[in-house]
Each structure stands twice: as structure tokens, then as C-alpha cells.
């Protein structure tokens, strides 16, 4: 399908399973699922020498043997041994791996993982078809059945032009109920190796992901491209097991017919994350990335960057007109930890990225995309060359091209975009932002106010290619209050006049509450405001650095300028202390400020002795004046 200047190809695959050479079990073993298993590895053989020693044998000699496998046009039929051994396993071939390859082979009816490479270097698997695997179909240092990552990591392996069909999730296979999802998301192509080359592979049907990808340095080599996933719970997933500062990248990826998120990543510590040359269609959520670390509790800032470039996101493709979509297989969403979205849920294109201090508890306790920890201090996101297509009303609901992350309760970092393209998307479907969850107004979460995150976003259209005209910004309705809110009160210090009298709230917030928004227009369908191009917004983080920054509440923080007052709450309680929340909330705030304005900051509690103030992603002319009120002059 062509959408503006970008296109997406959605085609069913045809794989040939017949081969002239067979390695098979005599008959199917559907009850025990115990089939053939081929192991290629190294081992030591002890031996003795019985010549040249006067007829005596001398023992203690060791021979190191390394296996090799050069297979082409071989069929593995009824292969793999349920929950224990893959059909074909390369193990500990650090030096001999380059002598082995798999070309044009097939696995028909796998009882466990298909082809598994563990601590083995430079092995190439190409032009191979695998139908049905329980767990990863093609695995490079994927987790073993005890959910542990092998000690060694395979390097420089290649997966080229392969097809994997029908990955079954082990934890629900045959009504299994003893294992839960871990942070690691299993996939048809499951990669935990180093510098693995993944080119022109297809994942067709998976009860979890099509691809789970490890680290890839976008500064050194392009080792991804032409990969496609469809008919799966997730399309492409950044592997959160990779704890590295190396830049991460997904490149040359196509995902369609995805029940949850087409491109998803919870990335640890990476300085930058890039999604480029990506094509998405018919996914409940198109693309969402969150980056973790450093810890904002430790008052540390790193300006990490998330970039999406050359991306096509199609809400509903031309052929997707069936409003009675069939639910997924019986076992895909059997466990709550699958976190499946309803087949009747609307389609969302790009979810604004988030930056957090640490990993969340998904999917074991919360959804995969849950906030899970304090928001990080630094971070910025950019959309550069993204096409939004096919978002509008369909099947009695409205799909949206751009949205925030409603499960992220804490501060956000904004989004800028340029060179966008809008195709077949009506104005009401351009964006949507949910209000904060009223359940968060509790002693365990955000106490007596709404959490800040969902209602503090800004999106800047830098060149008018998204909003039209000269561009402008979208800002959320920070003035929104759920009915349960009782603590959103203007601090007394802002209400007291110089003569000591207390002014009524309407004389302080003369223009209203929320983000300062002169000349902005409320867009009801967006639940947000559209602002002109001369309104430039940035996030300014203000953090308490005092030792009691988690246990002494100083909010609400009143952020006041030009007659507007925005009441900020601070972070949500994310701690767990003996199965209860810790009643500790970090007093760090992420207000969205109008550049050029003159602001006053007033805390309801005593102003911290030490404050950190950070202007995020400033342009060369961005500046703002901030006056912070102190209750005492603090003079000797």
C-alpha cells in the first residue's frame, strides 16, 4: 500500500518444508512431545598413551574436540524435546563456529525451540523454514528454560532470509500454569547475541513477539534490515536484558496485524535509541519506546535521545475493513501477564516516548508499558520524517495518530517533530491525551491530587507539516481535576498581598489554571490545546536536592505566569516496603513552561535548601525567567 511518499508491503509467506535428507522421529509424539535432537558442541576426551614407555600406559592426556555442522537441504521432522532440548543446538563453539552453517533447511513440527545458538561465534543460518516451535524459533543466546541468560554471548552470528511460523508460548502451552512471563519477551527471532546480523527474515504468527533484538551500535554497522513480523502479540521488541550504554537501533522493520505494540522497547541505560525505516499497519499501538536510568532520586541527569525517522504508521490499512475481528488463539491471552489489548480497542499510532529512572515491573505485576519508577530528569524525543495515515472513525470508534502514555504517572519530556506527513487522517484524529487515572488519587500513589504525567505533555510541530501553516504546539489540559481531588490548592504564599491580606483564587489565576496558553484553542476531540507557532514550550525540571526529598512533601507547587496557575503534585509513590507502598514520593517536578514568560514558583511546604533547575532540549533563543519564593530571607 502506498501512503504519501512511503509504502508498506503486507503479504503472506509460503515456505517449503519438504527436503531430500531427513533427520526425524519415526512418528509424531503429540502426547510426550519428545522428538529428535541434534547437538553440535565441544568436549574433552581423556586418553592414555601406551607406546614408547616400556610397555606401560601413561594417562592424563586430554584431547579437545570441537564439533562442526554444515547442513543444507535437511529436514528435521518431529524435532525438539519438550521443555529441554531444541531441534538443533550449537553450544560453546567460540572458535569453531565459523566452520558451521545451516542453509536451506527446515524444521517441521517442533516440540521445543527450533535452532538455538549458545555461546558460539560466527554461525550463519540462512534460507531456513521452521514451522511450529514452543518458545523461540530462532534463538541466539536466548534464555534457557529456567529463564536465565547463558553466561557467554554469541558474537557475529547471522540470520538471513529465514521464515518462522507459529511460535507457541511455553508458559501456556498445553494448559501449562507453572511459569509466568518475565521481563524477557520471547520471540520467533530471539536475539541476545552481540552484533548479530538480522536481514530479510519473516516472523509469521507468534503468541508473543516476532523479533526481540539485542544491542546494535548504530555508529558502527548496519546489521538489520528487511525484517517483517505479523499476526503476533508484539512485532519488534528491544531486549531489556541488554544492560549497556551502547546506542540501540531498530532499522528496516515492518510490522502489521499486531494485537499489542508493533515496535516496543524498555531500553536500559542507552544514550540514544533510534527507530528508522520502520513500517507499521493495523496495530493497536504503533510504536512506543521508554529509556531508563540514571536515577532521579540521586539527582543525576543524562540527556538521552529517542529518534524516530523515516517511519510510516497506518492506523487501518485499506483491506482492514472487518469490524468483527476474531480474538487471538486460546492461549495467547490466557494469562493476565500477556497484557493483551481488546480486539475492539482503538488504534493508536505513535505514543510519545518516556524517560524513567529504572525498569518497571511489567509484565509480572503491571503492564509492559507501565511507568514503574520515578521519571528521569533528562531526555528528549524527535520525530523526523514520519507519515501518519489511515486514522479516523472506524467500527464505531476513533483511532488517533499521536497520543501520550496514560500508564506513565510522572513527568514527561516533550516531543518535537519535523517533516511529518499526514495522509487520510481527519483533524479530530490527529492526537488524543487521556486524563490521569482517578484510582491514582490514593495514599498509595499520588495522595490527594492527580498525578502530573498524563496532563503535562507538549508536542512541537517545528515546520507546520503536522499541524499545518507555520506549525505550533499541542499542550495537554493540565487544569483538569478528577472529582476525588482535594489537595490542589494554591499555596498561601502566592495568595498573600504585600499588605498582608489574602487574595481570592480568582484574583491569582485571572486567566485560569493549567499551562500558560495565550491564543490557544481547545480541541475537544484531542483533550488538548492547539497553540500558535509563537508559543514555544519546553519542560523545566525543578528538583529538591535536600536529604528529605522523598519523605517531606512540598507540593502543590504553583507555577504561575501571566495570570495562569499550574498546580504540580510531584512524583507517584513507586516503592514497595514489605508488600506495601513506602509512602515516599520524590519531590521532582516537570512543568511545561511558555518560553519568554515571567514565572513565579511557590511551594506549599518550606522551599528546599538546595534546588536543581534544568531546562530540557532548549533552542538557541529559548529562555524563561523563574522567580522562586522563599519563606525566609535565609540571611546570616
Order of alpha helices (4+ residues) and beta strands (2+ residues): beta-beta-beta-beta-beta-beta-beta-beta-beta-beta-beta-beta-beta-beta-beta-beta-beta-beta-beta-beta-beta-beta-beta-beta-beta-beta-beta-beta-beta-beta-beta-beta-beta-beta-beta-beta-alpha-alpha-beta-beta-beta-beta-beta-beta-beta-beta-beta-beta
